[in-house]
């Protein structure tokens, strides 16, 4: 077999086995039996939909893989359906056609020989001549074969234009055999929400197909792209003038053409345009529906008082006596409102007694014999809620029964208006993390009689997604709300709590005061800051305070520079989990994942299979923010096993983009979580990251110990910068009406 060479050569053969195939990008590993020599070789490359028995002509080079030896890396691949009886049998027996396995394949090839595939494609009714194949099954086999052929052609078309093959399933599911023709008619249709391609991919495709830069399809797609893109900036809508200006800049067009496109999109219902707070607001239709429904439902809930205990004051007194506590007046007001209202908000900073109030509200609901559920936006927040209340809590997504649609294009919830949750009350913690789409889903799943208690800290960072519902609800004044402000005696002794409240009030904490739970280490440079953090995690805290590195979370406002999360993850991995001959590792997305590494899931994956550590339970769903440890890397099967404490999941090497190293993470990623010890890296960064809310959120993540390492002037700058990113949102206005 040839050794490594840069000379491109051509090899033809038949596929004997598909070892691995990634549906998202078409990457495939297969075994090919060469036509000339009969020798079997390993071929790797983008060969979407490859199937046993197919004839394949590949052009590429020989390479040597460190673990698997010599492989042929294909740059191009041309496939043909098999013509030899043995290859036709292998093709049909592979399961490529539904309802055809090895036994049926043998019968078909035995009856029709080398003409088998032609019969299936053009005269499937002849299959009914075979004993055991009914006319109905014969038609189904023919239909599935034609679908498979069309899907393969679509995948090859997409691959040839540099697009993900996963688009093929969605496109074929919507357009069937017409998909390629319709893409030729309007390549920008792949940017529609159900398909998920971005504007730049569609634009490159369109230009390669000969479309002009001023085509109406291009301008309309650009307008929709701008609205979708700005959802990630937190906006539920854009003012028309800003939308037009941004689109003009994106595609280099005059405003007249963009305004025409906006008018067309509004007329056909893709965009909703209305006046909100004296603003000519442009919404994507789905976001407008989510915001309008949320406002309508919240106002409806607020207008109907809940039936409460006849003597709520006596009930509160009884609960005080049973819990051996004395509630502050604002806590009593919160408990009272919860008993009397269909919906209410409870907010307050650290140490103000939110947890105590929530426990009391739970006790009231128990006395009212209400079936009460607890939930939070993230798994870590739900786990913390369970620990603090002694009651089971789950993520909002799990509570609502989240899952993907069949074509994987959207998140669907089992519980909605048609199948609401069978509960009497719902208490939601860390509500500041909920965006308008999740708020819509949550409200849709509640019965009209259900009570809703939204708990959170409105001074923390807003949600990553569009809108800012928790803050908008409070600021509207339309929903009953209690803000706890009194810091209780025990909390006053905490440097973490005092610093959080001082920062929130715009005061730089006095770091010279000695607290047992908060320290500031001034460092003159980013490099010294990073060195100190590594020393703290790997040596000083484990040796001097008995805190294991797994209980320490390093945070930073930024990813870049020596003191940002990217570099800190590399340094911390080298310090606490260095390379070793007995540890397997794999290079992916700029990081070497290694057995023993701490990692974080960075997107919701509702289909990810998991099993309990004892193997007694199994299910699906790993969610954004879940943190675990890599316990195994199987180089042969290309699998990475991650233990999320209560769930174990396996990741293929190609799905490692869903994981990030978690020794250090951005403050934004830490929302909803709490850690025994937090080390915060603070050095100069972009002004948008150096804000009071970022610093406040970081400080409030620490439960027992907070160490701030970095530049004192940078900390002061964050305290003084109370600039909050403006979010275009209509919820407050709708509630205020």
Secondary structure, DSSP 8 states (H G I E B T S, - for coil): ---S-S--EEEEEEEEEEEEE-TTT-EEEEEEEETTT--EEEEEEE-TT--TT-EEEEEEEEEEETTTEEEEEEEEEEEE---SHHHHHHHHHTT-STT--HHHHHHHHHHHGGGHHHHHHH-GGGGGGSTT--HHHHHHHHHHHHHHHHHHHHHHHHHHTT--THHHHHHHHHHGGGHHHHHHH-GGGGGSTTT---HHHHHHHHHHTT--TT-HHHHHHHHHHHHHHHHTTT-S-EEHHHHHHHHHHHHT--HHHHHHHHHHHHHTTSEEEEEETTEEEEEEHHHHHHHHHHHHHHHHHHHS-----TTHHHHHHHHHHHHT----HHHHHHHHHHHH-SEEEEEE-TTS-HHHHHHHHHHHHHHTT--EEEEESSHHHHHHHHHHHSS-EEEHHHHHTEEE-TTSSSEEES-SSSS----SEEEEESGGG--HHHHHHHHHTS-TT-EEEEEE-TTS---SSS--HHHHHHHH--S-EEEE----HHHHT-HHHHHHHHHHTT----TTS--SSEEEEE-SSHHHHHHHHHHIIIIIHHHHH---GGGEEEEES-SSSTTSHHHHHHHHHHHHS---TTS-EEEETTEEEETT-EEEE-S-EEEEEEE-TTSS-EEEEE-TT-EEEEEEEETTTTEEEEE-SS-EEEEEGGGGGGEEE-SEEETGGGTT--EEEEEEEE----TTTS-HHHHHHHHTTEEEEEEEEE-HHHHHHHHH----------HHHHHH-
